[in-house]
Amino acid sequence: MTDDRLRNETPDTEDWPAPAMYALSAVVYAERGDEILLLQRAEGSALAGEWFLPGGMVEPGELPEEGARRELAEEAGVAIGDLEIIGCYPMRVYGYDTLQISYRGVIVDDSDVIVSHEHDGARWVKANDMRELLTDEVLDGMARGDERILTLLRHIRADLDRYLARMSG
């Protein structure tokens, strides 16, 4: 009998499935008034030229919320207040199976966005306007026939729908 209440040993059976292994990534619906911040991905990055929420990989030993705050500060030079989880979805990026955790929160002050070297631009948009643009035709065009990208974009659209539902309810 072990005294380890969390049971560190691996189950000794062939019927026990191996657990899924994921890296973690976090993005932020950074709010200023009725707008959210989007950053344009720089040349050489995944989905270069496209506009996305600020965020990135959570570092080893870092909590996802800490990673979201750090990425927002690194990529846009802004701080955020309380964070609320909006959703989570799988993606494969930079060779990793990743769980993307999305948060929302209000920018602490109205300081200017300072775009990092990872981005070519920043803009504040109304989330409803952004959602209206994300039609199946637009997603197909962005994916350029790559089913993995299309799946990711559909996850992003569903996440935006969760965000909008949270904002209206």
C-alpha positions as CSV (number, residue, x, y, z in Angstrom):
1,M,0.0,0.0,0.0
2,T,1.4,3.4,-1.0
3,D,1.0,6.5,1.1
4,D,0.9,8.7,-2.0
5,R,-2.7,10.0,-2.1
6,L,-2.2,11.3,-5.6
7,R,-0.9,7.9,-6.8
8,N,2.2,8.7,-8.8
9,E,2.5,5.3,-10.3
10,T,1.4,4.5,-13.9
11,P,-1.6,2.1,-14.0
12,D,-0.3,-1.4,-14.7
13,T,-2.7,-2.4,-17.4
14,E,-2.7,-2.5,-21.2
15,D,-6.4,-1.3,-21.1
16,W,-5.5,2.1,-19.6
17,P,-5.2,4.6,-22.5
18,A,-2.2,6.9,-22.6
19,P,-3.3,10.5,-21.6
20,A,-3.3,13.3,-24.2
21,M,-0.2,15.5,-23.9
22,Y,-0.6,19.2,-24.7
23,A,1.5,22.3,-24.6
24,L,-0.5,25.3,-23.3
25,S,-1.1,28.6,-25.0
26,A,-3.1,31.6,-23.9
27,V,-4.8,34.4,-25.7
28,V,-6.6,37.5,-24.3
29,Y,-9.7,39.4,-25.4
30,A,-8.2,42.6,-24.2
31,E,-11.0,45.1,-23.8
32,R,-11.0,48.8,-24.0
33,G,-14.5,50.2,-23.9
34,D,-16.6,48.2,-26.4
35,E,-13.5,47.1,-28.4
36,I,-10.9,44.3,-28.3
37,L,-7.3,44.4,-29.4
38,L,-6.1,42.5,-32.4
39,L,-2.4,42.2,-33.5
40,Q,-1.2,41.5,-37.0
41,R,1.2,38.5,-37.2
42,A,4.6,39.4,-38.5
43,E,6.3,37.9,-41.6
44,G,7.9,34.5,-40.6
45,S,5.4,33.7,-38.0
46,A,2.5,31.2,-38.1
47,L,-0.4,32.8,-40.2
48,A,1.7,35.8,-41.0
49,G,-0.3,38.9,-42.0
50,E,-3.5,37.7,-40.3
51,W,-5.0,39.5,-37.3
52,F,-5.4,37.7,-34.0
53,L,-5.8,38.2,-30.3
54,P,-2.6,38.8,-28.4
55,G,-1.2,35.7,-26.8
56,G,1.3,32.8,-27.0
57,M,2.8,29.8,-25.4
58,V,2.7,29.4,-21.6
59,E,6.1,28.7,-20.2
60,P,7.0,25.6,-18.1
61,G,6.0,26.2,-14.5
62,E,3.9,29.2,-15.4
63,L,0.1,29.3,-14.8
64,P,-2.0,29.9,-17.9
65,E,-3.3,33.2,-16.5
66,E,0.2,34.3,-15.8
67,G,1.2,33.4,-19.3
68,A,-1.7,35.4,-20.7
69,R,-0.7,38.5,-18.8
70,R,3.0,38.1,-19.8
71,E,2.2,37.6,-23.5
72,L,-0.1,40.6,-23.5
73,A,2.6,42.8,-21.9
74,E,5.3,41.4,-24.2
75,E,3.3,41.7,-27.4
76,A,1.4,44.9,-26.8
77,G,2.9,46.6,-23.8
78,V,-0.3,46.8,-21.9
79,A,-1.5,45.5,-18.6
80,I,-4.9,43.9,-17.8
81,G,-7.1,43.7,-14.8
82,D,-9.0,40.6,-13.7
83,L,-9.1,37.7,-16.2
84,E,-12.0,35.5,-16.9
85,I,-11.7,32.2,-18.9
86,I,-13.8,32.2,-22.0
87,G,-12.9,28.9,-23.6
88,C,-10.3,26.3,-24.6
89,Y,-9.7,24.6,-27.8
90,P,-7.0,22.3,-29.4
91,M,-4.7,23.4,-32.1
92,R,-1.4,22.2,-33.6
93,V,1.2,25.0,-34.0
94,Y,5.0,25.1,-34.2
95,G,5.0,21.3,-34.1
96,Y,3.1,21.0,-30.8
97,D,-0.4,19.7,-30.0
98,T,-1.5,22.7,-27.9
99,L,-4.5,23.7,-25.9
100,Q,-5.4,27.3,-26.4
101,I,-7.0,28.9,-23.4
102,S,-8.8,32.2,-24.0
103,Y,-9.4,34.9,-21.4
104,R,-11.1,38.2,-21.3
105,G,-10.3,41.3,-19.3
106,V,-10.2,45.1,-19.3
107,I,-7.0,47.0,-20.1
108,V,-5.8,48.7,-16.9
109,D,-5.2,52.1,-18.4
110,D,-5.5,53.7,-21.8
111,S,-1.8,53.6,-22.6
112,D,-0.8,53.2,-26.2
113,V,-0.2,49.8,-27.6
114,I,3.5,49.1,-28.2
115,V,3.7,46.4,-30.9
116,S,6.5,43.8,-30.4
117,H,8.8,42.5,-33.1
118,E,6.4,39.5,-33.5
119,H,3.7,41.8,-35.0
120,D,3.3,44.4,-37.8
121,G,0.3,46.3,-36.4
122,A,-2.4,46.7,-33.8
123,R,-6.0,47.7,-34.0
124,W,-9.0,48.0,-31.8
125,V,-12.2,46.4,-33.2
126,K,-15.7,45.7,-32.1
127,A,-16.1,42.0,-31.5
128,N,-19.5,41.9,-33.2
129,D,-18.0,43.5,-36.3
130,M,-15.2,41.0,-36.3
131,R,-17.6,38.1,-36.0
132,E,-19.7,39.3,-39.0
133,L,-16.6,39.1,-41.1
134,L,-15.8,35.5,-40.1
135,T,-18.0,33.8,-42.7
136,D,-17.4,30.3,-44.0
137,E,-16.1,31.9,-47.2
138,V,-13.6,34.1,-45.4
139,L,-12.4,31.2,-43.3
140,D,-11.9,29.1,-46.5
141,G,-9.9,31.9,-48.0
142,M,-7.7,32.3,-45.0
143,A,-7.1,28.5,-44.8
144,R,-6.1,28.3,-48.5
145,G,-7.1,24.6,-48.6
146,D,-5.2,23.6,-45.4
147,E,-7.7,21.6,-43.4
148,R,-5.7,22.1,-40.1
149,I,-5.9,25.8,-40.5
150,L,-9.6,25.7,-41.4
151,T,-10.2,23.6,-38.2
152,L,-8.3,26.1,-36.1
153,L,-10.2,29.1,-37.6
154,R,-13.5,27.4,-36.9
155,H,-12.3,26.9,-33.2
156,I,-11.4,30.6,-33.1
157,R,-14.8,31.6,-34.5
158,A,-16.6,29.3,-31.9
159,D,-14.5,30.9,-29.2
160,L,-15.5,34.3,-30.4
161,D,-19.1,33.2,-30.2
162,R,-18.6,32.2,-26.6
163,Y,-17.0,35.6,-25.9
164,L,-19.9,37.4,-27.5
165,A,-22.5,35.3,-25.6
166,R,-20.7,36.1,-22.3
167,M,-20.7,39.8,-23.2
168,S,-24.4,39.9,-24.0
169,G,-25.5,37.7,-21.1
